[in-house]
Amino acid sequence: MDLTGPERMLADMAHVLDNPVYASLSSSQHAHLVRSRGRALRYLNEVSPFMGLPDSPSAQDWADACELLDAESAAVVHGPTAFPPSVEVVDQFGVLQMTASPGAEGTEDPRAAHLSSADVPEMLDLAGRTAPGPFFTRTIDLGAYVGVRKEGELIAMAGERMVAQGWVEISAVCTSPEHQGKGLGSGLIRTLTARITRRGARPYLHVAASNTNAINLYKHLGFAIRRELTVSVLRRSDGTASDSR
């Protein structure tokens, strides 16, 4: 995707987001949630499936990444890249990275309630029914989460995931199917935007490039496309497979 004018200026300002997972894994806020080997980093399995490597990873970085893979797969977010024979791509899809405008302030939705570890079973159930992205038993440890309840039932939620030098990612935005179309997700995004900006940071998010409805919603809420990225799910190769997509 070619960027021009204001979009190019935004991309230049937000270069830390070119490697968002590694930036987040390297942050002091998430240090207690990370496994490392050399310069390769990944979240604990119960927190998130994401792994990060530095820009232009070396052969040693990839060797260390393979050690972190163990018997588990992990997801990496990247631009154009070639993977070594030591890893196999088992899934891959495009995402758009979107950032809130510099003047975005958001608004608190009175329906939004704080969610805690006590709410995790319901959050796992809601995520399982709506598939907003990976959500595990300790994903809530990544940041603040808010939700909406109706008659005691959790029907919508959203929260914070990756962080990087003044940026906070909004993630896990989902609404129970029977309550969609009522502005619940929009209200939670505006609430998180308000809280993130009050802390002096700017919100951003990732959305599947094929999810046109969500992209249009985020644009309506003041987010702009910054760049295209790819999510690749990797596992250790047996040494015979090589995928350089």
Buried (B, 14 or more C-beta within 10 A) or exposed (E): EEBEEEBEEBBEEBEBBBBBBBBBBBBEBBEEBBBEBBBBBBBEBEBBBBBBBBEEBEEEBBBBBBEBBEEEBBBBBBEEEEBBBBBBBEEEEEBBBBBBBEEBEBEBBEBBBEBEEEBBEBBBEBBEEBEBBBBBBBBBBBBBBBBBBBEEEBBBBBBBBBBBEEBBBBBBBBBBEEBBEBEBBBBBBBBBBBBBBEEEBBBBBBBBBEEEEBBEBBEEBBBBBBBBBBBBBBBBBEEEEBBEE
